[in-house]
Amino acid sequence: MILATVGGGAAMMLVHTIVGKTGDRAYAQFKALLGTFYLLGAAGGALATLFAQQTAAAVTPEQERQVSTAARRVALAILIAGGLLALLLIPNVERLTALWKLDNPVALWVTGLLGLLSLWGNLGRGLAQGCQNFFALGVAGILDGFGRLIAVAVIVISFGGLAAGAMTGAAIGASLALLILIWGSWAVLNRAPAEGFRWGPWMRRFLPLTVGFGVLQFLLNFDNLYWQSLIPAAAQDHWLLGRHYSPAQTIGFGLTQFTLPLAAVMLPRIARSAATGEASDSLRLTLITTLVLGGTAAVGCTLFPKLPLQVMFFSKKENWEAAPLVPWFAWAMLSYTLANLFLNNLFARERFGVVPWMAVVAAGYAGCLWVLRGHLLAMEPLTAYKTVVGTLALANLALFALAAWFSRSLRSKPGGERPRLE
C-alpha cells in the first residue's frame, strides 16, 4: 500500500508540476477547486471507513448479504444526491465563479462530477479494504494517479486547458480507479440481497463518520479556499498565492500521503479484531511506523526546505520561494497524520464520542481565521502565511491530543465490543 500510494501520489504531485506551469493564478484556482472537491468529498471518507469496518466485521453469511445490500442502495443514493447537487449549483455558478476568481465556470461542474466519482470510488474502496484486497486498492491508487497525470498532460499541454482542464484530467483518473475498485469489490457487490435492511441504524453510523471526516478534510484543505476568497483580485500579484503559499501547502499534503495508507491497512484488522474479540497489535505497529516515516520527512523538510520544491517544481524556480513555509507545513501535517491514525482506531471500533470534540476543534480553527481576516491583509505576505499555517498546526495538535486521549482506554485491549450490522 505504501509503494502504491507513493507511486500514485508521485504521479499526482507531477500534476501540480504541470498545472504550475500555466501560471500562478491558474495554479491557485486549481488548488481552490481541489480544496472544494475534498471538502465535498468528506462523506467519501465516511463511506470508505464505514464499509471497510462493516465488511471486515461481517463474520456470518447474513451479515455479508447486509453489507452487499447496503452498498447497492447507497450507490443509488449517491446518484440521486449528485442530481440534487447539480440542481443547487445551477443558480449559484456565477456567484461561486466570482468568489473563487475562476476563469471558467465549467471547472465547477467538472469538480462536482469528480466529487460524484469520488463518492462511488470511496464506497468501492471501503469494500475492497474490508476484504483486505490491498492489491485492488493499490492498483486503483496507481491508476488514479497516473491516469490523472496523463490526462492532465494531454489536456493542459496539448490543448491549453487551465484549471478546468486539470480538473477534467482528475475526473478521468478517478473513473479509471472506480472501475478497478468495482472489480476488487465485486465478490461483495454480487452477493444475494438481504431482507430487512434499515436506513436508520446505518445512518446513525454514517453521520458521525461524515462529521469526523468532514473535520479532517476541513483542516487539510480549507486554507487555500480561505486565501483565494480573502485576497482581493487587484492584490493577487502582490500576494502571489500560487507561488508563495500553494506550493508549500502541496508539499504538506503530499507528506500525509506517505503515512495515511498505514491507517488504511490497520483499520480492517482492528475492525475484525473488534468483531471476533481477538487482541491486535496493529495500532502499536502502525504508530511506530508512522512516527518513523512522518518524523523523518518532517526533519528532512526542516533541514532542506527547498529540496522538495525543487523536486516537484524543478522547472519553475519561482515556486521555490515557498521554501520558508515548508517546515511549518511538514510539522503541522505530522500532527494531522498521527491524529488520523488514532481516529481510525476509534472509528474501526465504532467509538464516536470524539466526534463532537472534533467539531469544536474545527470551529475554533475557523473562528481564529475569521478573527484574523482583518489583520492578515495588513501584514507582509510571508508573515500572514506563517500565521495561518501556525494556526493550522495548533488545530492539528489539538486534534491529535483529543484522538490520543479518547484512544487511551483501548490500548493493548482485545477488540472490545462486537459491532452490530443492522
Secondary structure, 3 states (H helix, E strand, C coil): CHHHHHHHHHHHHHHHHHHHCCCHHHHHHHHHHHHHHHHHCHHHHHHHHHHHHHHHHCCCHHHHHHHHHHHHHHHHHHHHHHHHHHHHHHHHHHHHHHHCCCCCCHHHHHHHHHHHHHHHHHHHHHHHHHCCCHHHHHHHHHHHHHHHHHHHHHHHHHHCCCHHHHHHHHHHHHHHHHHHHHHHCHHHHCCCCCCCCCHHHHHHHHHHHHHHHHHHHHHHHHHHHHHHHHCCHHHHHHHCHHHHCHHHHHHHHHHHHHHHHHHHHHHHHHHHHHHHCCECCHHHHHHHHHHHHHHHHHHHHHHCCCHHHHHHCCCCHHHHHHHHHHHHHHHHHHHHHHHHHHHHHHHHCCCCCCHHHHHHHHHHHHHHHHHHHHHHCCCCHHHHHHHHHHHHHHHHHHHHHHHHHHHHHHCCCECCCCCCCC
